[in-house]
Amino acid sequence: MTTIFKKKKFGIHAKALAGIIVFTLLINIAMCISGSLVFDRSVQKIYNERGYVVANIILHHIDHDKIAEYTKTWYEDDYYQDMVEYLKSVQEFSNAAYIYIGVPREDHTIQYIYDSGSNMGFVDPIAASFDELWKVYTEGVKPNSYLVRHSQYGYLTSSCLPVEDSKGNVVALLFVDTNMEVIHSTLRRFIIAMIIIAIVLLGAFCFLNWHYMNTYIIHPLIVLTKNIKHFADETTTDDSLNNIKTGDELEELAKSVYSMEQDIVEYIDNIETITAEKERITAELNVAAKIQADMLPRIFPPFPERKEFDIYATMTPAKEVGGDFYDFFLVDNDHLALVMADVSGKGVPAALFMVNAKTLIKYRALMDKVFSPSDILYDVNNQLCEGNDADLFVTVWLGIIEISTGKVIAANAGHEHPVIKRADGKFELDIYKHSPAVAAMEGIKFRENEFQLNHGDCLFVYTDGVPEATNSQNERYGAERMLTALNLNPNANMKELLEIVENDIDIFVEDSPQFDDITMLSFKYL
């Protein structure tokens, strides 16, 4: 079983306060340690120097030659008793731990001439640095360092001076010892005083620092955080950020955030307006697409009573509405008109132009029972050129089939080549010279092409959306693939034939977006 512990979060208040406290404590500890080390050395020096002052006073009051005499006779006389009384009084009034005079020996011992706790001639091991003492005794110089030692007499620091006779010879060493406990007691009092002062000063610093950080950093950041969270939840602004008056970058940040929030609210309002408008336009385009689809023949078979032919057509627009259109209608009882067209451009302008072109072509063909595609396109071209400020044009393949004979008269105004399949053959392009597109220029005369359809022959017309369908590798579907798909099942009915081509295009383009309308019409003469 796995137990998930939720990590407790500490706010910026807690983190800042903890940081200030830790920093204050560290500074306090560092100050006390460094101060105690410095003070320890200073106190040792003071007491050591005081010991040397006492030693120098003693040297001025005792008879050095008598000391030299004692180092030979080791005999106590009347002067010795007077000197003892004098040294004891000095020790008492100077608060020295010990005052003694002795002669160091090479065996690291010292033989006392005078020691308050022993008799003349008493020998004791040297606890201090022997080399330094021996140097003082043999060279008559003052020690360079403090003589600190632990011995059976305690933890002491010694002030040591050589005793020279009247001839300048060092005959003994004078020691004035200070108890280190006195030094440590003074040091402890210093440390306690330092800690108290440091706590007071650093406490004041801690309070002032906390007050400053809380006023100018922490509180503004909390206000910023709450404001941003509120904005993220509610998407509404408030005036809390205007209350941040730090006079620095935080105030500038608060102003920037407030301005950004206002811009976002305005942007969201604009998006909502645009979205509503887009939804309205989409709804209208859907209606337009339905109207456009309703304008194209969609009921198959369209003429169930006519058994002379089979016809089927489809249109797949690239957008909500398209510029492609197909049409077929009976001009009279023996003539069937087939139209396949593609308006330049996409979307609504192309769709409106398509409606106009489709209506004019059908109206002109039916008006006088005209069986000439050239004459029909001539009149339609002149009408579409009027007021065509958008410079749109439409490529058209228009064929009129005489049902009783299979004779076809067609005009190709800049459109794709039609595909014909004979009853015993396969689908092939019917290539011939085109005329310009309709509405490209006023007064154009369109060529006509006449061919014959026999029993079982098929006709396939389409827009450029078929061969120009493009896959993700930017390859075009092309006329060759289209013919291959048509010939996969050349005996299929007209609906199945278009479904084969459509499926083959879908496999080719895969998930690539459709850039152009795809429109196809198939006709079989029976």
MILO-956515 format. One record per residue (C-alpha): chain; x, y, z. Coordinates in steps of 0.2 Angstrom, whole numbers. Layout:
{"A"; {X; Y; Z}};
...
***
This chain:
{"A"; {0; 0; 0}};
{"A"; {7; 17; -5}};
{"A"; {5; 32; 6}};
{"A"; {6; 48; -2}};
{"A"; {11; 62; 10}};
{"A"; {6; 80; 4}};
{"A"; {20; 91; 6}};
{"A"; {16; 106; 17}};
{"A"; {19; 123; 9}};
{"A"; {26; 137; 19}};
{"A"; {20; 154; 14}};
{"A"; {31; 169; 10}};
{"A"; {28; 176; 27}};
{"A"; {35; 161; 36}};
{"A"; {49; 159; 24}};
{"A"; {55; 177; 26}};
{"A"; {53; 177; 45}};
{"A"; {62; 161; 46}};
{"A"; {76; 168; 35}};
{"A"; {78; 184; 45}};
{"A"; {78; 174; 62}};
{"A"; {91; 162; 55}};
{"A"; {102; 176; 48}};
{"A"; {101; 185; 64}};
{"A"; {106; 170; 75}};
{"A"; {120; 166; 63}};
{"A"; {126; 184; 64}};
{"A"; {124; 184; 83}};
{"A"; {134; 168; 85}};
{"A"; {148; 174; 73}};
{"A"; {150; 190; 82}};
{"A"; {151; 181; 99}};
{"A"; {164; 169; 93}};
{"A"; {175; 181; 84}};
{"A"; {173; 194; 99}};
{"A"; {177; 181; 112}};
{"A"; {193; 175; 102}};
{"A"; {199; 193; 100}};
{"A"; {194; 197; 118}};
{"A"; {203; 182; 125}};
{"A"; {219; 187; 117}};
{"A"; {217; 204; 123}};
{"A"; {213; 199; 141}};
{"A"; {228; 187; 141}};
{"A"; {239; 201; 135}};
{"A"; {232; 213; 148}};
{"A"; {235; 201; 162}};
{"A"; {251; 196; 156}};
{"A"; {257; 214; 154}};
{"A"; {251; 217; 171}};
{"A"; {261; 203; 178}};
{"A"; {277; 210; 169}};
{"A"; {273; 227; 178}};
{"A"; {273; 218; 195}};
{"A"; {288; 209; 190}};
{"A"; {298; 225; 186}};
{"A"; {292; 233; 202}};
{"A"; {299; 218; 212}};
{"A"; {316; 218; 202}};
{"A"; {318; 236; 207}};
{"A"; {316; 232; 226}};
{"A"; {326; 216; 228}};
{"A"; {344; 214; 230}};
{"A"; {350; 205; 214}};
{"A"; {367; 201; 221}};
{"A"; {359; 193; 236}};
{"A"; {349; 182; 224}};
{"A"; {365; 177; 216}};
{"A"; {372; 173; 233}};
{"A"; {357; 162; 237}};
{"A"; {360; 152; 221}};
{"A"; {376; 147; 228}};
{"A"; {373; 145; 247}};
{"A"; {355; 141; 247}};
{"A"; {355; 148; 265}};
{"A"; {341; 159; 272}};
{"A"; {347; 175; 281}};
{"A"; {339; 190; 288}};
{"A"; {337; 199; 271}};
{"A"; {329; 183; 264}};
{"A"; {316; 185; 278}};
{"A"; {313; 203; 274}};
{"A"; {312; 199; 255}};
{"A"; {299; 185; 259}};
{"A"; {288; 197; 268}};
{"A"; {290; 210; 254}};
{"A"; {285; 197; 240}};
{"A"; {270; 190; 250}};
{"A"; {263; 208; 252}};
{"A"; {266; 211; 233}};
{"A"; {257; 195; 229}};
{"A"; {242; 200; 240}};
{"A"; {240; 217; 234}};
{"A"; {243; 213; 215}};
{"A"; {231; 198; 216}};
{"A"; {244; 187; 208}};
{"A"; {242; 168; 210}};
{"A"; {260; 165; 213}};
{"A"; {276; 175; 214}};
{"A"; {293; 165; 214}};
{"A"; {311; 165; 210}};
{"A"; {320; 150; 204}};
{"A"; {335; 143; 194}};
{"A"; {331; 132; 179}};
{"A"; {341; 116; 176}};
{"A"; {345; 107; 160}};
{"A"; {336; 92; 167}};
{"A"; {320; 102; 164}};
{"A"; {318; 106; 183}};
{"A"; {318; 122; 193}};
{"A"; {326; 125; 210}};
{"A"; {317; 138; 220}};
{"A"; {326; 152; 228}};
{"A"; {309; 159; 234}};
{"A"; {292; 150; 233}};
{"A"; {277; 155; 244}};
{"A"; {273; 136; 246}};
{"A"; {290; 128; 248}};
{"A"; {307; 131; 256}};
{"A"; {323; 137; 248}};
{"A"; {331; 124; 237}};
{"A"; {315; 115; 233}};
{"A"; {316; 107; 216}};
{"A"; {301; 105; 204}};
{"A"; {298; 100; 186}};
{"A"; {295; 114; 174}};
{"A"; {278; 114; 167}};
{"A"; {280; 128; 155}};
{"A"; {289; 128; 139}};
{"A"; {307; 124; 144}};
{"A"; {315; 130; 128}};
{"A"; {308; 148; 131}};
{"A"; {313; 148; 149}};
{"A"; {330; 142; 145}};
{"A"; {332; 155; 132}};
{"A"; {327; 168; 145}};
{"A"; {339; 161; 158}};
{"A"; {354; 159; 146}};
{"A"; {352; 175; 135}};
{"A"; {343; 187; 147}};
{"A"; {329; 192; 136}};
{"A"; {310; 193; 139}};
{"A"; {299; 179; 132}};
{"A"; {291; 183; 115}};
{"A"; {275; 173; 119}};
{"A"; {263; 171; 134}};
{"A"; {269; 157; 145}};
{"A"; {253; 147; 148}};
{"A"; {253; 131; 157}};
{"A"; {243; 117; 165}};
{"A"; {252; 110; 181}};
{"A"; {248; 104; 198}};
{"A"; {246; 122; 204}};
{"A"; {232; 126; 191}};
{"A"; {229; 134; 174}};
{"A"; {241; 148; 174}};
{"A"; {249; 161; 163}};
{"A"; {267; 167; 169}};
{"A"; {276; 184; 167}};
{"A"; {294; 179; 167}};
{"A"; {309; 191; 169}};
{"A"; {328; 187; 171}};
{"A"; {337; 192; 187}};
{"A"; {354; 199; 184}};
{"A"; {368; 203; 197}};
{"A"; {379; 218; 197}};
{"A"; {390; 211; 184}};
{"A"; {376; 208; 172}};
{"A"; {375; 189; 174}};
{"A"; {358; 181; 174}};
{"A"; {357; 172; 191}};
{"A"; {339; 167; 192}};
{"A"; {321; 170; 184}};
{"A"; {307; 180; 193}};
{"A"; {290; 173; 189}};
{"A"; {273; 182; 192}};
{"A"; {259; 170; 189}};
{"A"; {241; 175; 185}};
{"A"; {227; 162; 187}};
{"A"; {218; 159; 170}};
{"A"; {202; 158; 179}};
{"A"; {203; 176; 182}};
{"A"; {205; 179; 163}};
{"A"; {191; 167; 159}};
{"A"; {179; 175; 171}};
{"A"; {182; 192; 163}};
{"A"; {180; 184; 146}};
{"A"; {163; 176; 152}};
{"A"; {157; 193; 158}};
{"A"; {162; 201; 141}};
{"A"; {153; 187; 131}};
{"A"; {137; 189; 141}};
{"A"; {138; 207; 139}};
{"A"; {141; 205; 120}};
{"A"; {127; 193; 119}};
{"A"; {115; 204; 127}};
{"A"; {120; 219; 117}};
{"A"; {120; 209; 101}};
{"A"; {102; 202; 105}};
{"A"; {96; 219; 108}};
{"A"; {104; 227; 92}};
{"A"; {100; 212; 81}};
{"A"; {82; 210; 88}};
{"A"; {79; 228; 83}};
{"A"; {87; 225; 66}};
{"A"; {76; 209; 64}};
{"A"; {61; 219; 68}};
{"A"; {65; 234; 57}};
{"A"; {70; 222; 43}};
{"A"; {54; 212; 44}};
{"A"; {44; 227; 45}};
{"A"; {52; 234; 29}};
{"A"; {51; 217; 20}};
{"A"; {33; 215; 25}};
{"A"; {28; 232; 19}};
{"A"; {38; 234; 3}};
{"A"; {40; 216; -3}};
{"A"; {30; 202; 5}};
{"A"; {13; 211; 7}};
{"A"; {14; 218; -11}};
{"A"; {18; 200; -17}};
{"A"; {4; 193; -8}};
{"A"; {-8; 206; -15}};
{"A"; {-1; 202; -32}};
{"A"; {-4; 183; -29}};
{"A"; {-21; 185; -23}};
{"A"; {-26; 197; -37}};
{"A"; {-19; 185; -51}};
{"A"; {-28; 170; -43}};
{"A"; {-44; 180; -42}};
{"A"; {-42; 185; -60}};
{"A"; {-38; 167; -65}};
{"A"; {-54; 161; -56}};
{"A"; {-66; 175; -60}};
{"A"; {-58; 184; -75}};
{"A"; {-63; 201; -67}};
{"A"; {-52; 215; -62}};
{"A"; {-52; 224; -45}};
{"A"; {-42; 239; -38}};
{"A"; {-31; 230; -26}};
{"A"; {-16; 232; -37}};
{"A"; {-18; 251; -37}};
{"A"; {-14; 251; -18}};
{"A"; {3; 245; -20}};
{"A"; {14; 260; -18}};
{"A"; {32; 254; -15}};
{"A"; {40; 266; -27}};
{"A"; {50; 253; -35}};
{"A"; {49; 238; -48}};
{"A"; {35; 230; -38}};
{"A"; {24; 245; -41}};
{"A"; {28; 245; -59}};
{"A"; {25; 226; -60}};
{"A"; {8; 229; -51}};
{"A"; {3; 242; -64}};
{"A"; {9; 231; -78}};
{"A"; {-2; 216; -71}};
{"A"; {-17; 227; -69}};
{"A"; {-15; 234; -87}};
{"A"; {-13; 216; -93}};
{"A"; {-28; 210; -84}};
{"A"; {-38; 225; -92}};
{"A"; {-32; 220; -109}};
{"A"; {-36; 202; -106}};
{"A"; {-54; 206; -101}};
{"A"; {-56; 218; -116}};
{"A"; {-48; 204; -127}};
{"A"; {-61; 191; -120}};
{"A"; {-75; 203; -123}};
{"A"; {-69; 205; -141}};
{"A"; {-67; 186; -143}};
{"A"; {-85; 183; -137}};
{"A"; {-91; 196; -149}};
{"A"; {-81; 189; -163}};
{"A"; {-86; 171; -158}};
{"A"; {-105; 176; -158}};
{"A"; {-102; 185; -175}};
{"A"; {-93; 170; -181}};
{"A"; {-107; 158; -175}};
{"A"; {-120; 170; -184}};
{"A"; {-109; 169; -200}};
{"A"; {-107; 151; -199}};
{"A"; {-126; 148; -197}};
{"A"; {-129; 159; -212}};
{"A"; {-116; 150; -222}};
{"A"; {-124; 133; -217}};
{"A"; {-140; 140; -223}};
{"A"; {-131; 146; -239}};
{"A"; {-123; 129; -241}};
{"A"; {-140; 121; -240}};
{"A"; {-147; 133; -252}};
{"A"; {-133; 130; -264}};
{"A"; {-134; 112; -262}};
{"A"; {-153; 113; -266}};
{"A"; {-149; 122; -282}};
{"A"; {-139; 107; -289}};
{"A"; {-149; 92; -294}};
{"A"; {-147; 79; -280}};
{"A"; {-161; 67; -284}};
{"A"; {-155; 51; -294}};
{"A"; {-160; 45; -305}};
{"A"; {-166; 63; -310}};
{"A"; {-177; 57; -325}};
{"A"; {-183; 40; -319}};
{"A"; {-195; 38; -334}};
{"A"; {-181; 40; -346}};
{"A"; {-171; 24; -350}};
{"A"; {-160; 31; -363}};
{"A"; {-146; 36; -351}};
{"A"; {-139; 35; -333}};
{"A"; {-132; 50; -324}};
{"A"; {-125; 54; -307}};
{"A"; {-115; 69; -300}};
{"A"; {-107; 75; -284}};
{"A"; {-99; 91; -277}};
{"A"; {-88; 92; -261}};
{"A"; {-85; 110; -257}};
{"A"; {-68; 115; -249}};
{"A"; {-77; 128; -238}};
{"A"; {-95; 130; -232}};
{"A"; {-100; 136; -249}};
{"A"; {-91; 132; -265}};
{"A"; {-88; 140; -283}};
{"A"; {-90; 123; -292}};
{"A"; {-106; 118; -299}};
{"A"; {-114; 105; -310}};
{"A"; {-131; 105; -319}};
{"A"; {-141; 94; -331}};
{"A"; {-158; 98; -338}};
{"A"; {-169; 93; -353}};
{"A"; {-169; 107; -366}};
{"A"; {-183; 98; -374}};
{"A"; {-189; 80; -375}};
{"A"; {-174; 75; -386}};
{"A"; {-160; 86; -380}};
{"A"; {-151; 85; -363}};
{"A"; {-139; 98; -357}};
{"A"; {-124; 94; -346}};
{"A"; {-114; 108; -337}};
{"A"; {-98; 107; -327}};
{"A"; {-91; 123; -321}};
{"A"; {-78; 130; -309}};
{"A"; {-78; 149; -303}};
{"A"; {-62; 157; -299}};
{"A"; {-59; 160; -280}};
{"A"; {-67; 152; -265}};
{"A"; {-80; 155; -252}};
{"A"; {-95; 167; -253}};
{"A"; {-90; 178; -268}};
{"A"; {-87; 162; -279}};
{"A"; {-103; 155; -273}};
{"A"; {-113; 170; -277}};
{"A"; {-105; 171; -294}};
{"A"; {-108; 152; -297}};
{"A"; {-127; 155; -293}};
{"A"; {-128; 169; -306}};
{"A"; {-118; 159; -319}};
{"A"; {-128; 143; -316}};
{"A"; {-145; 153; -318}};
{"A"; {-140; 162; -333}};
{"A"; {-133; 146; -342}};
{"A"; {-149; 136; -339}};
{"A"; {-161; 151; -342}};
{"A"; {-152; 155; -359}};
{"A"; {-153; 137; -365}};
{"A"; {-171; 135; -361}};
{"A"; {-177; 152; -366}};
{"A"; {-176; 149; -385}};
{"A"; {-173; 131; -385}};
{"A"; {-155; 134; -390}};
{"A"; {-145; 119; -395}};
{"A"; {-128; 128; -398}};
{"A"; {-117; 129; -383}};
{"A"; {-107; 142; -391}};
{"A"; {-122; 154; -393}};
{"A"; {-127; 150; -375}};
{"A"; {-110; 154; -368}};
{"A"; {-108; 169; -379}};
{"A"; {-123; 178; -371}};
{"A"; {-119; 172; -354}};
{"A"; {-102; 178; -355}};
{"A"; {-107; 196; -360}};
{"A"; {-120; 196; -346}};
{"A"; {-107; 191; -333}};
{"A"; {-94; 204; -339}};
{"A"; {-107; 218; -334}};
{"A"; {-102; 224; -317}};
{"A"; {-89; 211; -313}};
{"A"; {-78; 222; -303}};
{"A"; {-71; 207; -293}};
{"A"; {-64; 201; -310}};
{"A"; {-71; 184; -307}};
{"A"; {-72; 171; -321}};
{"A"; {-79; 154; -323}};
{"A"; {-72; 139; -333}};
{"A"; {-87; 129; -341}};
{"A"; {-89; 113; -350}};
{"A"; {-106; 113; -358}};
{"A"; {-112; 99; -369}};
{"A"; {-129; 96; -377}};
{"A"; {-133; 78; -381}};
{"A"; {-146; 73; -394}};
{"A"; {-154; 58; -385}};
{"A"; {-161; 50; -400}};
{"A"; {-145; 49; -410}};
{"A"; {-131; 51; -396}};
{"A"; {-123; 66; -405}};
{"A"; {-115; 78; -393}};
{"A"; {-111; 96; -396}};
{"A"; {-99; 103; -383}};
{"A"; {-90; 120; -379}};
{"A"; {-75; 120; -367}};
{"A"; {-72; 137; -360}};
{"A"; {-55; 135; -351}};
{"A"; {-61; 119; -342}};
{"A"; {-53; 102; -339}};
{"A"; {-53; 89; -353}};
{"A"; {-68; 78; -353}};
{"A"; {-65; 59; -351}};
{"A"; {-74; 47; -363}};
{"A"; {-75; 28; -363}};
{"A"; {-82; 18; -377}};
{"A"; {-92; 3; -374}};
{"A"; {-78; -9; -378}};
{"A"; {-64; 2; -372}};
{"A"; {-57; 11; -357}};
{"A"; {-58; 29; -350}};
{"A"; {-47; 41; -360}};
{"A"; {-45; 60; -360}};
{"A"; {-54; 69; -375}};
{"A"; {-41; 82; -379}};
{"A"; {-45; 97; -390}};
{"A"; {-42; 116; -390}};
{"A"; {-51; 126; -377}};
{"A"; {-59; 143; -378}};
{"A"; {-56; 156; -364}};
{"A"; {-65; 156; -348}};
{"A"; {-82; 164; -347}};
{"A"; {-82; 182; -340}};
{"A"; {-64; 184; -344}};
{"A"; {-67; 196; -358}};
{"A"; {-83; 203; -366}};
{"A"; {-88; 197; -384}};
{"A"; {-79; 181; -384}};
{"A"; {-85; 168; -397}};
{"A"; {-83; 150; -390}};
{"A"; {-78; 135; -401}};
{"A"; {-89; 120; -402}};
{"A"; {-83; 102; -403}};
{"A"; {-95; 88; -410}};
{"A"; {-93; 69; -406}};
{"A"; {-104; 54; -406}};
{"A"; {-109; 43; -391}};
{"A"; {-115; 25; -395}};
{"A"; {-124; 12; -385}};
{"A"; {-114; 9; -369}};
{"A"; {-102; 24; -370}};
{"A"; {-98; 34; -355}};
{"A"; {-94; 52; -352}};
{"A"; {-85; 59; -336}};
{"A"; {-83; 77; -333}};
{"A"; {-75; 86; -317}};
{"A"; {-67; 101; -310}};
{"A"; {-49; 104; -307}};
{"A"; {-51; 100; -289}};
{"A"; {-49; 81; -294}};
{"A"; {-32; 81; -303}};
{"A"; {-25; 95; -291}};
{"A"; {-29; 86; -275}};
{"A"; {-13; 87; -265}};
{"A"; {-6; 75; -252}};
{"A"; {6; 79; -237}};
{"A"; {21; 77; -249}};
{"A"; {14; 91; -260}};
{"A"; {11; 79; -274}};
{"A"; {-4; 81; -285}};
{"A"; {-17; 67; -288}};
{"A"; {-15; 71; -307}};
{"A"; {-25; 65; -322}};
{"A"; {-16; 48; -324}};
{"A"; {-21; 43; -307}};
{"A"; {-39; 48; -311}};
{"A"; {-39; 38; -326}};
{"A"; {-32; 23; -317}};
{"A"; {-46; 24; -304}};
{"A"; {-59; 26; -317}};
{"A"; {-53; 10; -326}};
{"A"; {-53; 0; -310}};
{"A"; {-71; -5; -313}};
{"A"; {-76; 2; -330}};
{"A"; {-92; -8; -330}};
{"A"; {-98; 0; -314}};
{"A"; {-114; 10; -313}};
{"A"; {-112; 29; -313}};
{"A"; {-114; 31; -294}};
{"A"; {-101; 17; -291}};
{"A"; {-89; 25; -303}};
{"A"; {-89; 42; -294}};
{"A"; {-87; 33; -277}};
{"A"; {-72; 24; -284}};
{"A"; {-63; 40; -289}};
{"A"; {-68; 49; -273}};
{"A"; {-61; 35; -262}};
{"A"; {-45; 34; -272}};
{"A"; {-43; 53; -269}};
{"A"; {-46; 51; -251}};
{"A"; {-33; 37; -250}};
{"A"; {-20; 48; -259}};
{"A"; {-22; 64; -249}};
{"A"; {-24; 55; -232}};
{"A"; {-26; 68; -219}};
{"A"; {-21; 83; -229}};
{"A"; {-33; 98; -230}};
{"A"; {-44; 100; -245}};
{"A"; {-40; 116; -254}};
{"A"; {-52; 116; -269}};
{"A"; {-70; 110; -272}};
{"A"; {-71; 93; -280}};
{"A"; {-85; 91; -292}};
{"A"; {-88; 76; -304}};
{"A"; {-102; 70; -316}};
{"A"; {-103; 54; -325}};
{"A"; {-115; 50; -340}};
{"A"; {-119; 33; -348}};
{"A"; {-128; 33; -365}};
{"A"; {-140; 18; -366}};
***
